Amino acid sequence: MTETLTEVFEAQRPRLRAVAYRLLGSFSEADDAVQDTWLRLSRADRADVVNLPGWLTTVIARICLDQLRARRARREEPAGVHLPEPVVAPVGGADPEQEALLADAVGVALLVVLETLSPAERLAFVLHDLFGVPFDEIAPVVGRSTAAATQLASRARRRLRGVEPDGSGDPAQQRRLVEAFQAAARDGDLAGLLAVLDPDVVLRADAGPRASGEVRGARAVAERTSTFAPMSPYGRAALVNGRPGIVVLPPGAAVVAVLGFTVRAGRIVEIDVFADPGRLRHVDVSAFG
């Protein structure tokens, strides 16, 4: 294995991790898939590898497809709300791997719906629509014709239609809404919370199987938010899957929670609360120092 080949792989690592994360929704599983891809490359006949980046994308796609199929065969259905692990970065600063994940960021809402697709549909949509892989390269991975692979992505798009919010909103305005939410939560200001929440807002909380759930409606969400008040002074501005968010980081402690917000038409329409300690270990605390 030459140093040049190693360097090429390392240059592709952020993209490979981004592909695997969007297919699997888990950083630990994505990292395992990247490592497995490296092992397969180290054992491959290099004479057969003409386009190394394309070869690597195909290999990691096959690895992820196998994991998705195994997951479905086991019919894993975690109790309560189970949100995909979020991509978390400080506002205005991210390392190269975070930048690769945040580029054309996929919101948590879309990742949740991706979980409902078949493994082949998810792979076809993610590879083509998010990473620009041609259908004639996707077809062999899913074991279908090019036309059939195209149909897989088309079916996925129909299922996903309307999930992602309009991305044309002003990021500064969205951040101000999140700041207003945080201030109102801190002060126990019910009227202030209702002013920034959409009447049909949805709050999803993933704090592990025994402490997860979903709340709908502005008043119910505002009342539930009162539990956030003691921690609100420790909230730090963040990007959560490329959208405005908050990282709750008390002094000298690990991350307690991550909140991601979806804004539409000047109101908060979704709040995703990540509070399962085991699924927040990937958040780089030093980035928020």
C-alpha positions in Angstrom: 0.0 0.0 0.0 1.7 3.2 -1.1 1.6 6.5 0.7 -0.1 8.1 -2.3 -3.0 5.6 -2.1 -3.4 6.3 1.6 -3.4 10.1 1.0 -6.1 9.6 -1.7 -8.2 7.6 0.8 -7.8 10.2 3.5 -8.8 12.9 1.1 -12.0 11.0 0.4 -12.7 10.1 4.1 -15.0 13.2 4.8 -17.1 12.4 1.8 -17.3 8.7 2.6 -18.3 9.5 6.1 -21.0 11.9 4.9 -22.4 9.2 2.5 -22.4 6.6 5.3 -24.0 9.0 7.9 -26.9 9.9 5.6 -27.5 6.3 4.7 -27.2 5.0 8.3 -28.1 8.0 10.5 -25.4 7.0 13.0 -21.9 8.3 13.4 -20.6 5.1 15.0 -22.0 2.9 12.2 -20.7 5.4 9.6 -17.2 5.3 11.1 -17.3 1.5 11.1 -18.4 1.5 7.4 -15.5 3.9 6.5 -13.0 1.6 8.3 -14.4 -1.4 6.6 -14.0 0.4 3.2 -10.4 1.0 4.0 -9.8 -2.6 4.9 -11.4 -3.7 1.6 -9.2 -1.2 -0.3 -6.1 -2.6 1.4 -7.0 -6.1 0.2 -8.1 -5.1 -3.3 -6.2 -5.7 -6.5 -5.3 -2.2 -7.4 -5.1 -3.1 -11.0 -8.9 -3.4 -11.0 -9.4 0.1 -9.5 -9.6 2.6 -12.3 -11.5 5.4 -10.6 -10.6 5.3 -6.9 -13.2 7.8 -5.6 -16.0 6.1 -7.5 -14.8 2.7 -6.4 -14.7 3.8 -2.7 -18.3 5.3 -3.0 -19.5 2.0 -4.5 -17.9 -0.1 -1.8 -19.2 2.0 1.1 -22.6 2.0 -0.5 -22.6 -1.8 -0.6 -21.5 -1.9 3.1 -24.3 0.4 4.1 -26.9 -1.4 2.1 -26.0 -4.6 3.8 -26.3 -2.9 7.2 -29.7 -1.4 6.3 -31.0 -4.8 5.1 -29.7 -6.5 8.3 -31.3 -3.8 10.4 -34.7 -4.3 8.6 -34.4 -8.1 8.9 -34.0 -7.7 12.7 -37.0 -5.3 12.6 -35.3 -3.0 15.1 -38.0 -0.8 16.5 -36.6 1.2 19.5 -39.1 2.2 22.1 -40.1 5.8 22.1 -38.7 8.5 19.7 -35.4 7.5 18.1 -33.9 10.4 16.2 -30.8 10.1 13.9 -27.7 11.4 15.5 -27.3 15.1 14.7 -24.5 16.9 12.9 -23.5 19.6 15.5 -21.1 22.5 14.8 -20.5 25.9 16.3 -21.9 28.8 14.4 -19.2 30.1 12.0 -16.7 27.3 12.4 -16.5 23.7 11.5 -13.7 21.2 10.8 -13.3 19.7 7.3 -15.4 16.6 8.2 -18.1 18.7 9.7 -18.1 20.9 6.6 -18.6 17.8 4.4 -21.5 16.7 6.6 -23.0 20.2 6.7 -22.7 20.9 3.0 -26.2 20.6 1.5 -27.2 19.5 5.0 -30.1 17.1 5.4 -32.5 18.1 8.1 -33.4 15.8 10.9 -37.0 15.6 9.6 -35.8 14.2 6.3 -33.5 11.7 8.0 -36.4 10.5 10.1 -38.5 9.9 7.0 -35.6 8.2 5.2 -35.8 5.6 8.0 -39.2 4.6 6.5 -37.9 3.8 3.0 -36.7 0.4 1.9 -32.9 0.0 1.9 -32.7 0.2 -1.9 -34.9 3.3 -2.1 -32.9 5.1 0.6 -29.6 4.2 -1.2 -30.8 5.3 -4.6 -32.1 8.6 -3.3 -29.1 9.5 -1.1 -26.5 8.6 -3.7 -28.2 10.3 -6.6 -30.0 13.2 -5.1 -27.6 14.1 -2.4 -24.3 13.1 -3.9 -24.8 13.1 -7.6 -23.9 9.5 -8.3 -25.3 8.5 -11.7 -28.0 5.8 -11.8 -26.0 3.6 -14.0 -23.5 3.4 -11.1 -26.2 2.9 -8.5 -27.9 0.1 -10.4 -25.2 -2.6 -9.8 -25.1 -1.8 -6.1 -28.8 -2.4 -5.6 -28.9 -5.3 -8.1 -31.3 -3.6 -10.5 -31.4 -2.1 -14.0 -30.6 1.6 -14.5 -34.3 2.2 -15.1 -35.3 0.4 -12.0 -32.7 2.3 -9.9 -34.2 5.5 -11.3 -37.7 4.4 -10.2 -36.4 3.6 -6.7 -35.2 7.2 -6.3 -38.5 8.5 -7.8 -40.6 6.5 -5.3 -38.4 7.8 -2.5 -38.9 11.4 -3.6 -42.6 11.0 -3.6 -42.5 9.7 0.0 -40.2 12.6 1.0 -42.1 15.4 -0.8 -42.9 18.2 1.6 -40.7 17.0 4.4 -37.9 19.5 4.1 -38.6 23.1 4.9 -38.2 25.9 2.4 -34.5 26.8 2.6 -35.0 30.4 1.3 -35.6 31.8 4.8 -33.2 34.4 6.3 -30.7 32.5 8.5 -30.3 35.6 10.7 -34.0 35.8 11.2 -34.1 32.0 12.0 -31.4 32.5 14.6 -33.3 35.4 16.2 -36.3 33.2 16.6 -34.3 30.5 18.3 -32.7 33.2 20.6 -36.2 34.4 21.4 -37.3 30.9 22.2 -34.3 30.4 24.5 -35.0 33.7 26.3 -38.7 33.0 26.8 -37.8 29.5 28.1 -35.3 30.9 30.5 -37.8 33.5 31.8 -40.8 31.2 31.9 -42.5 33.5 29.4 -45.4 31.5 28.1 -46.6 34.4 25.8 -43.1 34.8 24.4 -43.0 31.1 23.6 -46.4 31.1 21.9 -45.3 34.1 19.8 -42.4 32.1 18.2 -44.1 28.7 18.0 -46.3 27.6 15.1 -49.7 26.5 16.3 -49.0 23.0 15.0 -45.4 22.8 16.2 -44.0 19.3 16.9 -41.4 18.6 19.6 -39.6 15.3 19.4 -37.5 14.3 22.4 -35.0 11.4 22.2 -33.6 10.9 25.7 -33.3 7.1 25.5 -36.0 4.4 25.4 -37.5 5.3 28.8 -37.6 9.0 28.5 -38.6 9.8 24.9 -41.8 11.1 23.3 -43.5 13.5 21.0 -45.6 16.6 21.9 -47.8 18.5 19.4 -49.4 21.9 19.5 -48.0 25.3 20.6 -49.4 25.4 24.1 -48.4 21.8 24.9 -44.9 22.4 23.6 -44.6 25.7 25.5 -45.5 23.9 28.7 -43.1 21.1 28.0 -40.4 23.7 27.4 -40.6 24.7 31.0 -38.4 21.7 31.8 -35.6 23.4 29.7 -35.6 26.6 31.9 -32.9 25.5 34.4 -30.6 24.6 31.6 -31.3 27.5 29.3 -28.5 29.7 30.7 -26.0 27.1 29.5 -27.3 27.1 25.9 -24.7 27.8 23.2 -25.6 28.8 19.6 -25.0 25.9 17.2 -25.7 24.6 13.8 -27.7 21.3 14.0 -27.8 19.6 10.6 -27.1 23.0 9.1 -30.0 24.7 10.8 -30.2 26.9 13.9 -29.8 25.0 17.2 -28.7 25.1 20.8 -26.1 23.0 22.6 -26.6 22.8 26.3 -23.2 22.7 27.9 -22.9 23.4 31.7 -19.4 24.5 32.8 -17.1 21.5 33.3 -19.7 19.0 32.2 -20.5 17.0 29.1 -23.1 18.0 26.6 -26.5 17.7 28.3 -28.7 18.2 25.3 -28.8 19.4 21.7 -31.9 21.2 20.3 -32.5 21.5 16.6 -35.1 23.9 15.2 -37.0 23.9 11.9 -38.4 27.3 11.0 -41.0 28.0 8.3 -42.9 31.2 7.5 -41.4 33.0 10.5 -42.4 30.4 13.1 -40.7 27.4 14.7 -42.5 24.3 13.3 -40.3 21.5 14.7 -38.0 21.1 17.7 -35.8 18.0 18.0 -34.3 17.4 21.4 -31.4 15.0 21.6 -30.7 14.1 25.3 -29.5 10.5 25.2 -25.9 10.7 26.6 -24.7 7.7 24.6 -25.7 9.4 21.3 -24.1 12.8 22.1 -20.6 11.5 22.7 -19.6 12.6 19.2 -20.3 16.3 19.9 -16.9 18.1 20.1 -17.2 20.0 23.4 -13.9 21.9 22.7 -15.6 23.6 19.7 -17.9 25.4 22.1 -15.3 26.5 24.6 
